[in-house]
Amino acid sequence: MYSRRRLLSLLRHALLAPAGRLAAAPPSRSFSLPRAAVGAASTSGSSDGHFSCKGSTYAAILIGQAAVVLGLSSNSVLAQDDLVAPAATSEHADVNVTGLRRIEDGSVISNEHTIKWRMCTDKAREFFMEGKLDEAEKLFKAALQEAKEGFGLRDPHAASALNNLAEFYRLRKEYEKAEPLYLEAIEILEQSFGPDDIRVGAAFRNLGQYYYIQRRFDQAQTCFERALKIEGRVMGLGNPDYANTMYLLAKVLSQQGKGKDAEALIRESIRILEEAGLGESPACIQRMKFLSLELVKSKQLAEAENLQRKILHNLELSKGWNSLDTTAAAETLSVTLQNIGNLKESEELLERCLTVRRKILSEDHFEVAGILVHLARLTLLKITSDIKVNNDLSTPHLVKAKQLVNDSIRYC
């Protein structure tokens, strides 16, 4: 009941948030969602982030026939061709292609610069995938120049190229180069399509992830709030992408110590995915993992246990036990079981994890050592329990704990 009240209070005022420049963003505050969501929230039972992301862990660069999607890790770059589709619904769309010749697939050809823009973008992506970062950087810069010369300095295609280059610098951790590019891209998109266009929302989400990585959480919160407001209006409050941005915002709030607000948002995010038929998807499972950690932090161990059992069950069905993901879920559950005193089941899970990891990984792998550490801790808990009954019962457990600790140190 408390979580529902928390969500209802969060759902009240986001649409009233100003759409001003990010540079003038106010200090962090408690988050609120659109008033229109209140009715939907009243029926919610419960409801992801990495930004390795994830849900949509890809940062989408939205404008242009050769747009690029850069992931959150240095090896995830994908090409996409049809990310400009929303332009057809914008009253500004025709203005932005004035003097350009449309072809059947919806793309635009103007002159040699626009063709070079696409070629440079595609080739930059290929170099990035191959790890040739210096060559990729040169071509992303060349694509930006060609976009400006072919489409104009303030054209959305230039914004796409700016965003591509910003994402490239973010992945290379050259943060001081990335931020002004993000901000310029957002400014162009707002001027071209208006402040509430979905492409503006996506650009704010990219920028929010950039700020999150740098632990600039107040600015990340502002960006995700802007993105969430836009996505709620354009996509609807039941859209999985809207739920993904909600998850990203929840992770920010958690880092800011606003655990109850984060919990309410993550429950709603999960609910949206479940109602969309995505309750067993990797994105939803990731969000349930995050929620379980929030529950453990707030000492809601019984609910955390139930959620972790659900996660483990889903992974057993989808991946089987011979999977590191399944053993990771079992390991998390075993730790929670230890904390609530269910040592027997915790030990059974850890022994099963140890068998699987020894089979999949090498005997001296650090993940094997991690299980041994958990088993050693569990054995010490048994000693504490046995001492209360009979000191003699604790001796075998003490010997076992010492051996487990020695093994874990040796493997590490």
LOBAKOL-78024 format. One record per residue (C-alpha): residue number from 1; residue in one letter; chain; x, y, z. Coordinates in pm, whole numbers, plus 32768, in hexadecimal, padded with zeros to 4 digits. Layout:
N
{atom NUM, "A", "A", {X, Y, Z}} ...
END
This chain:
412
{atom 1, "M", "A", {8000, 8000, 8000}} {atom 2, "Y", "A", {811B, 80EC, 8052}} {atom 3, "S", "A", {81B8, 80B0, 7EFD}} {atom 4, "R", "A", {8070, 80FE, 7E4D}} {atom 5, "R", "A", {804D, 8245, 7F09}} {atom 6, "R", "A", {81B6, 8298, 7EB6}} {atom 7, "L", "A", {8177, 8256, 7D44}} {atom 8, "L", "A", {803A, 8326, 7D44}} {atom 9, "S", "A", {80FA, 844A, 7DD5}} {atom 10, "L", "A", {820A, 841D, 7CD0}} {atom 11, "L", "A", {8109, 8414, 7BBA}} {atom 12, "R", "A", {8084, 8570, 7BFB}} {atom 13, "H", "A", {814D, 8691, 7B6D}} {atom 14, "A", "A", {8250, 862D, 7A66}} {atom 15, "L", "A", {8190, 86C6, 7946}} {atom 16, "L", "A", {81B1, 8813, 79F8}} {atom 17, "A", "A", {832E, 8802, 79F1}} {atom 18, "P", "A", {83CF, 8919, 7926}} {atom 19, "A", "A", {846F, 88C8, 77D9}} {atom 20, "G", "A", {858E, 89BB, 77FC}} {atom 21, "R", "A", {86FA, 8987, 77A8}} {atom 22, "L", "A", {87AE, 8880, 7870}} {atom 23, "A", "A", {88BB, 8973, 78D9}} {atom 24, "A", "A", {87B9, 8A20, 79B2}} {atom 25, "A", "A", {8738, 88DB, 7A49}} {atom 26, "P", "A", {86BA, 88FB, 7BAD}} {atom 27, "P", "A", {874C, 882E, 7CC8}} {atom 28, "S", "A", {86D9, 86C7, 7CF1}} {atom 29, "R", "A", {857E, 8697, 7D7A}} {atom 30, "S", "A", {8484, 8582, 7DB4}} {atom 31, "F", "A", {840E, 8502, 7C65}} {atom 32, "S", "A", {82A9, 850F, 7BEB}} {atom 33, "L", "A", {81FC, 847A, 7ABC}} {atom 34, "P", "A", {80DC, 84F9, 79E4}} {atom 35, "R", "A", {7F8B, 8535, 7A86}} {atom 36, "A", "A", {7EEF, 845D, 7977}} {atom 37, "A", "A", {7FA3, 832E, 7A03}} {atom 38, "V", "A", {7EF4, 833B, 7B53}} {atom 39, "G", "A", {7DD0, 8268, 7AE3}} {atom 40, "A", "A", {7EAF, 815D, 7A52}} {atom 41, "A", "A", {7F89, 815B, 7B86}} {atom 42, "S", "A", {7E67, 8111, 7C69}} {atom 43, "T", "A", {7E4F, 7FB4, 7BD4}} {atom 44, "S", "A", {7FC1, 7F66, 7BE1}} {atom 45, "G", "A", {8044, 7E54, 7CB8}} {atom 46, "S", "A", {81B4, 7E86, 7C93}} {atom 47, "S", "A", {82CC, 7EFD, 7B77}} {atom 48, "D", "A", {85B9, 7F4F, 7A45}} {atom 49, "G", "A", {8777, 7FDE, 79ED}} {atom 50, "H", "A", {88EF, 7FD9, 798B}} {atom 51, "F", "A", {8930, 8065, 78F3}} {atom 52, "S", "A", {89B2, 7F45, 7846}} {atom 53, "C", "A", {8861, 7F6F, 780B}} {atom 54, "K", "A", {87CD, 7EEB, 77AA}} {atom 55, "G", "A", {865E, 7EF5, 7798}} {atom 56, "S", "A", {86B6, 7FCF, 768E}} {atom 57, "T", "A", {8823, 7FE4, 76E9}} {atom 58, "Y", "A", {886A, 8071, 759C}} {atom 59, "A", "A", {8883, 81E6, 756D}} {atom 60, "A", "A", {87C3, 8230, 7431}} {atom 61, "I", "A", {8834, 833C, 7340}} {atom 62, "L", "A", {86EE, 8383, 729B}} {atom 63, "I", "A", {8715, 845A, 7169}} {atom 64, "G", "A", {877E, 83EC, 7014}} {atom 65, "Q", "A", {876E, 82C9, 6F27}} {atom 66, "A", "A", {88C3, 824F, 6F9B}} {atom 67, "A", "A", {888F, 828B, 710C}} {atom 68, "V", "A", {8961, 81C7, 7200}} {atom 69, "V", "A", {8906, 812B, 734B}} {atom 70, "L", "A", {8A26, 8125, 7441}} {atom 71, "G", "A", {8A0C, 8044, 756F}} {atom 72, "L", "A", {8A8C, 8081, 76CB}} {atom 73, "S", "A", {8BBE, 7FA9, 76A4}} {atom 74, "S", "A", {8CD2, 7FE2, 75AD}} {atom 75, "N", "A", {8C7D, 7EB3, 74D9}} {atom 76, "S", "A", {8B0B, 7EF0, 749F}} {atom 77, "V", "A", {8AC8, 7FBC, 7368}} {atom 78, "L", "A", {89A9, 7F71, 727C}} {atom 79, "A", "A", {8936, 8010, 7137}} {atom 80, "Q", "A", {87CB, 806F, 710C}} {atom 81, "D", "A", {8729, 8102, 6FD8}} {atom 82, "D", "A", {85CA, 8167, 7035}} {atom 83, "L", "A", {85E9, 8232, 7172}} {atom 84, "V", "A", {8571, 8371, 70CB}} {atom 85, "A", "A", {840B, 82F6, 70A3}} {atom 86, "P", "A", {836F, 83E7, 71A1}} {atom 87, "A", "A", {83CC, 850C, 70C1}} {atom 88, "A", "A", {82A5, 84BB, 6FE5}} {atom 89, "T", "A", {81BA, 8520, 70FB}} {atom 90, "S", "A", {8261, 866C, 7142}} {atom 91, "E", "A", {81E4, 87AE, 70AD}} {atom 92, "H", "A", {8353, 8811, 708B}} {atom 93, "A", "A", {83B3, 86E2, 6FBE}} {atom 94, "D", "A", {8378, 877E, 6E68}} {atom 95, "V", "A", {8433, 88B7, 6ECC}} {atom 96, "N", "A", {8568, 87EB, 6F1C}} {atom 97, "V", "A", {8575, 874B, 6DC3}} {atom 98, "T", "A", {8528, 887F, 6CF7}} {atom 99, "G", "A", {85E7, 886D, 6BB0}} {atom 100, "L", "A", {8644, 8700, 6BE2}} {atom 101, "R", "A", {85C3, 85ED, 6B00}} {atom 102, "R", "A", {8505, 84D4, 6BA9}} {atom 103, "I", "A", {852D, 836F, 6B2F}} {atom 104, "E", "A", {8443, 8249, 6B5D}} {atom 105, "D", "A", {84D9, 81BE, 6CA0}} {atom 106, "G", "A", {84A1, 830B, 6D4F}} {atom 107, "S", "A", {860C, 8378, 6D5A}} {atom 108, "V", "A", {8689, 84C0, 6CC9}} {atom 109, "I", "A", {8794, 8508, 6BC8}} {atom 110, "S", "A", {8814, 8669, 6B96}} {atom 111, "N", "A", {897B, 866E, 6B22}} {atom 112, "E", "A", {8ACA, 85C6, 6B4D}} {atom 113, "H", "A", {8AE1, 8636, 6CB9}} {atom 114, "T", "A", {89A9, 857C, 6D25}} {atom 115, "I", "A", {8A23, 8440, 6C79}} {atom 116, "K", "A", {8B78, 8463, 6D1E}} {atom 117, "W", "A", {8ACC, 849B, 6E6D}} {atom 118, "R", "A", {8A2A, 8347, 6E57}} {atom 119, "M", "A", {8B65, 829B, 6DD9}} {atom 120, "C", "A", {8C3B, 8334, 6EEC}} {atom 121, "T", "A", {8B42, 82D0, 6FF8}} {atom 122, "D", "A", {8B2F, 8167, 6F80}} {atom 123, "K", "A", {8CA8, 8149, 6F5F}} {atom 124, "A", "A", {8CDF, 81E7, 70B6}} {atom 125, "R", "A", {8BFB, 80DE, 7149}} {atom 126, "E", "A", {8CC4, 7FCB, 70A1}} {atom 127, "F", "A", {8E0C, 8055, 7125}} {atom 128, "F", "A", {8D76, 8070, 7280}} {atom 129, "M", "A", {8D0A, 7F04, 7275}} {atom 130, "E", "A", {8E6A, 7EA2, 720C}} {atom 131, "G", "A", {8F07, 7F69, 7327}} {atom 132, "K", "A", {8FA6, 8065, 723C}} {atom 133, "L", "A", {8F44, 818A, 7312}} {atom 134, "D", "A", {9023, 8296, 727C}} {atom 135, "E", "A", {8F9D, 824D, 7121}} {atom 136, "A", "A", {8E38, 8243, 71A7}} {atom 137, "E", "A", {8E63, 8396, 724E}} {atom 138, "K", "A", {8EE0, 8435, 710A}} {atom 139, "L", "A", {8DB3, 83B2, 704C}} {atom 140, "F", "A", {8CB5, 8417, 7154}} {atom 141, "K", "A", {8D48, 8575, 713F}} {atom 142, "A", "A", {8D3E, 8566, 6FC3}} {atom 143, "A", "A", {8BD2, 84F8, 6FD1}} {atom 144, "L", "A", {8B81, 8625, 70A8}} {atom 145, "Q", "A", {8C29, 870F, 6FB1}} {atom 146, "E", "A", {8B78, 8672, 6E86}} {atom 147, "A", "A", {8A28, 8686, 6F3A}} {atom 148, "K", "A", {8A59, 87F9, 6F7D}} {atom 149, "E", "A", {8AC3, 8841, 6E17}} {atom 150, "G", "A", {89BA, 8763, 6D7A}} {atom 151, "F", "A", {888D, 87A9, 6E55}} {atom 152, "G", "A", {88E4, 88E6, 6F10}} {atom 153, "L", "A", {897E, 8944, 705D}} {atom 154, "R", "A", {8836, 892C, 711D}} {atom 155, "D", "A", {879D, 8803, 7069}} {atom 156, "P", "A", {8733, 86CA, 712B}} {atom 157, "H", "A", {882B, 85FB, 7063}} {atom 158, "A", "A", {893E, 86D2, 70F8}} {atom 159, "A", "A", {88A7, 8687, 724D}} {atom 160, "S", "A", {88BD, 8514, 71FD}} {atom 161, "A", "A", {8A2D, 8538, 71A6}} {atom 162, "L", "A", {8A6C, 8602, 72E2}} {atom 163, "N", "A", {89C3, 84F7, 73B3}} {atom 164, "N", "A", {8A8D, 83E3, 730B}} {atom 165, "L", "A", {8BD2, 8494, 7355}} {atom 166, "A", "A", {8B63, 84DC, 74BB}} {atom 167, "E", "A", {8B13, 836D, 74F3}} {atom 168, "F", "A", {8C65, 830E, 7462}} {atom 169, "Y", "A", {8D17, 83F1, 7558}} {atom 170, "R", "A", {8C42, 8372, 7676}} {atom 171, "L", "A", {8CA7, 820D, 762C}} {atom 172, "R", "A", {8E12, 827A, 761D}} {atom 173, "K", "A", {8DE2, 832E, 776B}} {atom 174, "E", "A", {8E47, 847B, 76CF}} {atom 175, "Y", "A", {8D2B, 851E, 778A}} {atom 176, "E", "A", {8D9A, 8686, 7765}} {atom 177, "K", "A", {8D75, 8664, 75EB}} {atom 178, "A", "A", {8C24, 85B7, 75F7}} {atom 179, "E", "A", {8B4E, 86A4, 76C6}} {atom 180, "P", "A", {8B4C, 87D8, 75E0}} {atom 181, "L", "A", {8AF7, 86F7, 74B9}} {atom 182, "Y", "A", {89CC, 8663, 7571}} {atom 183, "L", "A", {894F, 87BC, 75D2}} {atom 184, "E", "A", {8973, 8846, 7470}} {atom 185, "A", "A", {88BA, 8719, 73E2}} {atom 186, "I", "A", {879A, 874C, 74D7}} {atom 187, "E", "A", {8786, 88BD, 7484}} {atom 188, "I", "A", {876D, 8872, 730F}} {atom 189, "L", "A", {8663, 8768, 7344}} {atom 190, "E", "A", {8593, 884D, 7420}} {atom 191, "Q", "A", {85A5, 8961, 731D}} {atom 192, "S", "A", {854E, 8870, 7202}} {atom 193, "F", "A", {8437, 87A4, 729E}} {atom 194, "G", "A", {83D3, 8856, 73DD}} {atom 195, "P", "A", {8429, 8806, 7548}} {atom 196, "D", "A", {8333, 86E6, 7566}} {atom 197, "D", "A", {839B, 861A, 7437}} {atom 198, "I", "A", {83FB, 84AF, 7475}} {atom 199, "R", "A", {8556, 84E5, 73DE}} {atom 200, "V", "A", {8596, 85F3, 74DE}} {atom 201, "G", "A", {8532, 84FB, 75EB}} {atom 202, "A", "A", {8623, 83F6, 7566}} {atom 203, "A", "A", {873C, 84F5, 755D}} {atom 204, "F", "A", {86F7, 8552, 76C8}} {atom 205, "R", "A", {8701, 83E3, 7725}} {atom 206, "N", "A", {8857, 83C1, 767E}} {atom 207, "L", "A", {88D2, 84F0, 773C}} {atom 208, "G", "A", {8843, 8469, 7880}} {atom 209, "Q", "A", {890B, 832A, 7858}} {atom 210, "Y", "A", {8A40, 83FB, 7816}} {atom 211, "Y", "A", {8A0A, 84B8, 795D}} {atom 212, "Y", "A", {89BE, 8377, 7A19}} {atom 213, "I", "A", {8B09, 82DB, 79B7}} {atom 214, "Q", "A", {8BB9, 840C, 7A41}} {atom 215, "R", "A", {8AE8, 83FC, 7B80}} {atom 216, "R", "A", {8A51, 8552, 7B39}} {atom 217, "F", "A", {8908, 84D7, 7BBE}} {atom 218, "D", "A", {884A, 861F, 7BDC}} {atom 219, "Q", "A", {887F, 8667, 7A6B}} {atom 220, "A", "A", {8833, 84FD, 7A0E}} {atom 221, "Q", "A", {86EB, 8518, 7ACE}} {atom 222, "T", "A", {868B, 8654, 7A10}} {atom 223, "C", "A", {86D1, 85AC, 78C1}} {atom 224, "F", "A", {8612, 846F, 7911}} {atom 225, "E", "A", {84EA, 8537, 7994}} {atom 226, "R", "A", {84DF, 85FB, 784D}} {atom 227, "A", "A", {84F9, 84BB, 7781}} {atom 228, "L", "A", {83EB, 8410, 7851}} {atom 229, "K", "A", {82FC, 8535, 782D}} {atom 230, "I", "A", {8324, 8535, 76B3}} {atom 231, "E", "A", {830A, 83BC, 768E}} {atom 232, "G", "A", {81D3, 83AF, 7768}} {atom 233, "R", "A", {8125, 84B0, 768E}} {atom 234, "V", "A", {8192, 8423, 753F}} {atom 235, "M", "A", {81A9, 82AB, 7577}} {atom 236, "G", "A", {80AF, 827E, 768E}} {atom 237, "L", "A", {80DB, 8216, 77F6}} {atom 238, "G", "A", {80D9, 80A1, 77A5}} {atom 239, "N", "A", {81F5, 80A6, 76AA}} {atom 240, "P", "A", {8327, 7FCD, 76FD}} {atom 241, "D", "A", {8415, 80E7, 7699}} {atom 242, "Y", "A", {8364, 81C9, 7790}} {atom 243, "A", "A", {8394, 80B9, 7895}} {atom 244, "N", "A", {8505, 80A5, 783D}} {atom 245, "T", "A", {853C, 8217, 787A}} {atom 246, "M", "A", {847F, 81EF, 79C0}} {atom 247, "Y", "A", {857A, 80E1, 7A1F}} {atom 248, "L", "A", {86A1, 81C1, 79CE}} {atom 249, "L", "A", {860C, 82D4, 7AA4}} {atom 250, "A", "A", {85D4, 81DD, 7BC0}} {atom 251, "K", "A", {8746, 8186, 7BBA}} {atom 252, "V", "A", {879E, 82F6, 7BD7}} {atom 253, "L", "A", {86B2, 8326, 7CFD}} {atom 254, "S", "A", {8749, 81F6, 7DA7}} {atom 255, "Q", "A", {88A4, 828E, 7D87}} {atom 256, "Q", "A", {881D, 83CE, 7E20}} {atom 257, "G", "A", {87A1, 830F, 7F4F}} {atom 258, "K", "A", {8631, 832E, 7EED}} {atom 259, "G", "A", {85EC, 81BE, 7F19}} {atom 260, "K", "A", {8471, 81D2, 7F40}} {atom 261, "D", "A", {8449, 82A2, 7E05}} {atom 262, "A", "A", {8530, 81B4, 7D48}} {atom 263, "E", "A", {846C, 8088, 7DC6}} {atom 264, "A", "A", {831F, 811C, 7D58}} {atom 265, "L", "A", {83A0, 8167, 7BFA}} {atom 266, "I", "A", {8442, 8015, 7BC9}} {atom 267, "R", "A", {8304, 7F63, 7C31}} {atom 268, "E", "A", {8240, 802C, 7B33}} {atom 269, "S", "A", {8344, 7FE5, 7A27}} {atom 270, "I", "A", {8327, 7E70, 7A67}} {atom 271, "R", "A", {81AC, 7E84, 7A63}} {atom 272, "I", "A", {81AF, 7F2B, 790E}} {atom 273, "L", "A", {828F, 7E1C, 787C}} {atom 274, "E", "A", {81BC, 7D06, 7912}} {atom 275, "E", "A", {807C, 7D9A, 7884}} {atom 276, "A", "A", {8129, 7DB5, 7731}} {atom 277, "G", "A", {8175, 7C3E, 773B}} {atom 278, "L", "A", {82E5, 7C75, 778A}} {atom 279, "G", "A", {82E4, 7BF8, 78EF}} {atom 280, "E", "A", {83E1, 7AE6, 78A4}} {atom 281, "S", "A", {84BF, 7BB6, 77C2}} {atom 282, "P", "A", {862D, 7BF7, 781C}} {atom 283, "A", "A", {85D7, 7D68, 784E}} {atom 284, "C", "A", {84C6, 7D18, 794A}} {atom 285, "I", "A", {85A0, 7C1D, 7A02}} {atom 286, "Q", "A", {86B3, 7D23, 7A1B}} {atom 287, "R", "A", {85BC, 7E16, 7AB5}} {atom 288, "M", "A", {8540, 7D11, 7BAA}} {atom 289, "K", "A", {86AA, 7CD8, 7C14}} {atom 290, "F", "A", {86D2, 7E4B, 7C51}} {atom 291, "L", "A", {858E, 7E59, 7D17}} {atom 292, "S", "A", {85FB, 7D30, 7DEB}} {atom 293, "L", "A", {873C, 7DE8, 7E46}} {atom 294, "E", "A", {8673, 7F1B, 7EA9}} {atom 295, "L", "A", {8596, 7E3E, 7F82}} {atom 296, "V", "A", {86C6, 7DA5, 802C}} {atom 297, "K", "A", {8755, 7F00, 806C}} {atom 298, "S", "A", {8610, 7F68, 8114}} {atom 299, "K", "A", {8604, 7E23, 81E1}} {atom 300, "Q", "A", {84D1, 7D9D, 812E}} {atom 301, "L", "A", {856D, 7C44, 8126}} {atom 302, "A", "A", {8430, 7B73, 8108}} {atom 303, "E", "A", {83C0, 7C28, 7FCD}} {atom 304, "A", "A", {8524, 7C25, 7F47}} {atom 305, "E", "A", {852E, 7AAC, 7F76}} {atom 306, "N", "A", {83E6, 7A7A, 7EB9}} {atom 307, "L", "A", {845C, 7B55, 7D9A}} {atom 308, "Q", "A", {85AC, 7AA4, 7D88}} {atom 309, "R", "A", {84FC, 7953, 7D7C}} {atom 310, "K", "A", {842D, 79D3, 7C58}} {atom 311, "I", "A", {8568, 7A44, 7BA3}} {atom 312, "L", "A", {8611, 78F5, 7BDD}} {atom 313, "H", "A", {84DE, 7839, 7B65}} {atom 314, "N", "A", {84CE, 7905, 7A23}} {atom 315, "L", "A", {863F, 78CB, 79DD}} {atom 316, "E", "A", {8622, 7757, 7A25}} {atom 317, "L", "A", {850E, 7741, 7921}} {atom 318, "S", "A", {85B9, 7819, 781C}} {atom 319, "K", "A", {8728, 77B9, 7847}} {atom 320, "G", "A", {8737, 7686, 7923}} {atom 321, "W", "A", {8827, 7653, 7A42}} {atom 322, "N", "A", {895D, 7638, 7969}} {atom 323, "S", "A", {8967, 77B0, 7943}} {atom 324, "L", "A", {8A34, 78B5, 79F8}} {atom 325, "D", "A", {8904, 799B, 79FF}} {atom 326, "T", "A", {883E, 7891, 7AB7}} {atom 327, "T", "A", {8955, 7852, 7BB1}} {atom 328, "A", "A", {8974, 79C9, 7BEC}} {atom 329, "A", "A", {8801, 79DC, 7C3F}} {atom 330, "A", "A", {8820, 78AD, 7D23}} {atom 331, "E", "A", {894D, 7948, 7DD0}} {atom 332, "T", "A", {888B, 7A88, 7E15}} {atom 333, "L", "A", {8767, 79C3, 7EA2}} {atom 334, "S", "A", {8851, 78F4, 7F7C}} {atom 335, "V", "A", {88DF, 7A2E, 801E}} {atom 336, "T", "A", {8780, 7AAC, 806C}} {atom 337, "L", "A", {8728, 7959, 8100}} {atom 338, "Q", "A", {885A, 796E, 81DD}} {atom 339, "N", "A", {87EC, 7AC1, 8259}} {atom 340, "I", "A", {8696, 7A3D, 82BE}} {atom 341, "G", "A", {8729, 7903, 835F}} {atom 342, "N", "A", {86D0, 77FB, 825C}} {atom 343, "L", "A", {882E, 7766, 825A}} {atom 344, "K", "A", {87D3, 760D, 81D9}} {atom 345, "E", "A", {8736, 7681, 8091}} {atom 346, "S", "A", {8844, 7789, 8067}} {atom 347, "E", "A", {8950, 767C, 807F}} {atom 348, "E", "A", {889B, 759F, 7F83}} {atom 349, "L", "A", {888B, 76BB, 7E88}} {atom 350, "L", "A", {89F9, 7716, 7EB8}} {atom 351, "E", "A", {8A6B, 75AD, 7E90}} {atom 352, "R", "A", {89A7, 7597, 7D4D}} {atom 353, "C", "A", {8A3C, 76E0, 7CD3}} {atom 354, "L", "A", {8B98, 7661, 7D27}} {atom 355, "T", "A", {8B65, 7523, 7C5D}} {atom 356, "V", "A", {8AE7, 75E1, 7B2C}} {atom 357, "R", "A", {8BF7, 76EA, 7B36}} {atom 358, "R", "A", {8D08, 75E7, 7B5A}} {atom 359, "K", "A", {8C78, 753F, 7A27}} {atom 360, "I", "A", {8C57, 767C, 7954}} {atom 361, "L", "A", {8D86, 773A, 79D6}} {atom 362, "S", "A", {8EDC, 76CE, 7A49}} {atom 363, "E", "A", {8F11, 764B, 7BA9}} {atom 364, "D", "A", {8FDB, 7780, 7C07}} {atom 365, "H", "A", {8EEC, 7881, 7B71}} {atom 366, "F", "A", {8E97, 79A7, 7C52}} {atom 367, "E", "A", {8D22, 795D, 7C36}} {atom 368, "V", "A", {8D65, 7805, 7CC7}} {atom 369, "A", "A", {8E29, 78AE, 7DDD}} {atom 370, "G", "A", {8D00, 7992, 7E1C}} {atom 371, "I", "A", {8C1C, 7868, 7E5E}} {atom 372, "L", "A", {8D1F, 77D8, 7F4C}} {atom 373, "V", "A", {8D21, 791F, 800F}} {atom 374, "H", "A", {8BA6, 7910, 8030}} {atom 375, "L", "A", {8BBC, 77A8, 80A5}} {atom 376, "A", "A", {8CC4, 7807, 81A4}} {atom 377, "R", "A", {8BE4, 791C, 8229}} {atom 378, "L", "A", {8ABF, 782E, 823C}} {atom 379, "T", "A", {8B94, 7734, 82FB}} {atom 380, "L", "A", {8BF5, 7841, 83F6}} {atom 381, "L", "A", {8A85, 788F, 8425}} {atom 382, "K", "A", {8A4D, 7720, 8471}} {atom 383, "I", "A", {8B62, 772F, 8574}} {atom 384, "T", "A", {8AB7, 7853, 861D}} {atom 385, "S", "A", {8972, 7790, 8624}} {atom 386, "D", "A", {8A14, 7651, 86A7}} {atom 387, "I", "A", {8AD5, 76FD, 87BD}} {atom 388, "K", "A", {898A, 7762, 8854}} {atom 389, "V", "A", {8932, 75F0, 886C}} {atom 390, "N", "A", {8A7A, 7537, 889A}} {atom 391, "N", "A", {8BE1, 75AC, 8867}} {atom 392, "D", "A", {8C4B, 7456, 87ED}} {atom 393, "L", "A", {8B61, 746D, 86C2}} {atom 394, "S", "A", {8C18, 759E, 863F}} {atom 395, "T", "A", {8D6D, 74F9, 860E}} {atom 396, "P", "A", {8D25, 744A, 84BF}} {atom 397, "H", "A", {8C8E, 758A, 8433}} {atom 398, "L", "A", {8DBF, 7651, 849F}} {atom 399, "V", "A", {8EA7, 7562, 83E6}} {atom 400, "K", "A", {8DCD, 7575, 82B0}} {atom 401, "A", "A", {8DBE, 76F1, 82BA}} {atom 402, "K", "A", {8F38, 7707, 82D5}} {atom 403, "Q", "A", {8F63, 7621, 81A9}} {atom 404, "L", "A", {8E68, 76E8, 80D8}} {atom 405, "V", "A", {8F14, 7830, 8125}} {atom 406, "N", "A", {9068, 779D, 80CE}} {atom 407, "D", "A", {8FE0, 7714, 7F85}} {atom 408, "S", "A", {8F43, 7861, 7F28}} {atom 409, "I", "A", {908A, 7918, 7F6E}} {atom 410, "R", "A", {914E, 781C, 7EA3}} {atom 411, "Y", "A", {9065, 783C, 7D7A}} {atom 412, "C", "A", {9072, 79B6, 7D82}} 
END
